[in-house]
Amino acid sequence: MHDSPVALITGGGSGIGAAVARQLLAAGHRVTVTGRGERRLRDFADALGNPAGLLTVAGDAASYDDVRGAVERTLGEYGRLDTVVSNAGFATHDSVADGDPAGWPEMVLTNVLGPAFLVRASVDALKETRGRIVLVGSVAGLVPTPGNLYGATKWAVTGLAENTRRQVTEFGVGVTLVAPGRVETPFWHGYGSLPPGRLLTADQIADSVVWAIRQPAGVDVNTVVVRPLGQPN
């Protein structure tokens, strides 16, 4: 285990982040998962049998101190960092014309500054391992929809992925944007119901994330868009 690769996943206690963590652990990686809820992280670790290669760190992805602390704990525990996956994020499921602005600052901080904080906190360690940054975006960050402020935050993630790639590629660090379509995850809890039509599973999105992470040295997969068949937008 001392030479196995190390990944840090924000928002890793449920949904897509948890699916990525499970697949990477199964592939022999050591994994740190973060999340705001200590109980959820404990439950996640317990469900996996508390494997030796799993570290859970409670913290807020929208706090640079918390993100930097998670990176430092990972390096202290494992001695290296090969991959970061910025997965933490949520939607207020309202619109700019008739929504409640009270929930917007937290969404923007988590969805936009969160990935930027993770890049900043981890980039020096990733330069040493010639590692990879994975940003989980959304098709909402590629296709405009009426009044969708959540979509605007994901457009920011789309831009951040390419801006980051242009800065770090010379150091051998890869950057991948994974943009899922509709996925059956806790993301929809605030919406009140699942959207109509076929949905992808968290494991299907994790397949794409892990595929990008496990590309051969020198290969940089930059954008992966994954929709369920039948989703038009």
N, C-alpha and C positions, 0 to 999 in steps of 0.2 A: 504493500500500500504506500510505502514511502516515496515511490517514484510515479505513482499513478496521478493522472491529471486532476486538477481541482477546479470546481465551478462554484460561483456564487450566484444565487437566484433571488431577486427581490419578489415579494409576493408569492413565496414558494410553498405556503401552507395549504393551498387549495387550487382547484382549477388547473389552468395550463401550467403554472409554475410548479405545482405538485407533480403533475404528470411528467414534466421535464426532469425533475429531481429523481423520480422513481426510475426513469429510463437510464439516466446517467449513472445512478448507483448500480443498476443491473449491469451496466457496461464496464464497471470497475472504477468509475470516477469517485473521488471524494467530493462531497457537496455541502455547501452552506446554504441554508434557506433562511430568509428573513420575512418578517411580517409584523403587523402591529399587535396581534393578539397572541399572548404567550400560551393561552390554553389551546388555541388552534394548532400552534406549532408543536406543543407537547402531544396532542392527539395524533398529529401527523407522524411524529417520530415513533410513538407507541404502536401505531398501526403497522409500521415497518419493522417492528421489533428492536427499535433503538440501535441501528447498525453503527459500528465503530466509525464508518466513513461519513456519518451525517452529523453536522453541527447546526443547531438552530439558534438564531439570534433575533430577539425581539427588537423592533425599531421601526421608525417611520421613514419610508422611502422619500418623503418630502423634506426630511431634515438632513442637511449635509453632515452634521456631527454624527447622526445615527448611521448614515451610509458609510462614512469614513471609519467609524468604529467597527462596523461589520467587516469591512475589508481588512482592517488591522487584526481583528480576532481570527479571521481566516488565515492570514499570513502567519500569525503566531501559532496557530494550531497545526497548520499543514506545511508551512514554509514556502509556499508558492501559490500562484493564482494563474490559471490558464484561460478561464472563460468567465465572463459575467453575462447574466441574462436579466435585462431590465423588463420585468413582467408586471410589477405592481402598477395598478391603475384602476379607475372606476369611472362610471358615467352617472350624471344626475338625471338622465332620461327626461330632459325637458328642452325647451328651445329659448333662443335669445329674445323672441317676441313675447312669450307668455310664461317663461319659467321663473323660478325663484332664485334670485342672484345670491342668496345666502350660501348656497352650496357650491357656487362656482369657484371661489378662490382655492378651496381645498382640492378640487378636481384639477384645476390648472397647475397648482403646485406639484401634485403627485404625478400627473401625466406628462408634464413638460419638464419641470425642473428635476423631477426624480431621475429620469434617464441621464440628464446632464450631470447631476451630482454623482451618479454611479460611474460615469465615464471619467470624471475628474478624479474621483477617489481611487480608481483602479488602474489608470492608464500606465503609471510608472511600473507597477508589478507586471502588467501585461506586456510591456516592452521587453522585459527580461525573459519572458517565456514565448514571445512572439505568438501571443494568444488571440482570443476573439471576443468581440463585443457583439451581443445579440440584443436588439431592441424589438420588443413585441409591440407592433403598431396595430393597424386595423385597415380594412378596406375603406372604412370611413375616413381614413387619412389619404385616400386616393380618389374617392368619388364624392363630390359634394352632395349633401342632402339638406333640405330646407331647415334653417335655423339651428343646425346641429353644432353646439359649442363643443361637445365631446369630440365630434369629428374635427373641429378646428385644432383641438389639442393633439389629435393624432396626425394631422397635417404637419404640425410642428415636429413630431417624432420622425415623420418621413424626411423632413429637411435635416433634422439633426443627424440622422443616420448617414446621409451623404456628406454633410459637412464634416462629421467626425472621420469618415473614411478618408477624405482628402487630406486630413491632418495626420492621421496615424499610419497610413499605408506604407509610408517610407520607413517606418520602424518595424515592419513585418507584422503589424497587428491587423487582423481582419475585422470587418464590420458587416453584419447581416441584419437587415430589416425583415422581420416575418410579419406579414399583414394578413391576419385571419379574417374570414367572413364570419357568418353566424355560427357560434359555438355554444354548446350546452354546458354552461358553467355558472357559478354563483354571480357572475356579472349581471344576470337578468333578475336577481332578487329585487332590486330597487324598481324594476320595471313593472312588476306585478304578475307577469306571466311570461312564458317563453314565446318568442315570435313564431308566426306560422311557417310551415314548410320544413324541409329537411335541415337538420343541424349537424355540424361536425361535432366530434367528441374532443375533449381536451387531449387525449392520447394521440389523435390524428394530427393535431397541431404540434404536439411534442415530437412526433416523428420527424417533422420538417425541421424543427429547431435542432434536434440531435443530429440529423443528417448534415446540416450546415456546420455544426461544431466538429464533426468527425471527417470533414474533407481532408484530402492529403495536404501535406505541407506545400505552400506556394499557391494554393487554390483559394480564391476569395469569392464566395457566393454572396452577392450584395442584397438582392431583393427576392423574397419568396412570398407570393400571394396565393393563399389557399382558401377557396370558397367551396361550400357544398354545391353539388349539382342542383340547378334550379334557382339559385340566388342570382337575380338579374343585375343588381347594382354592385 
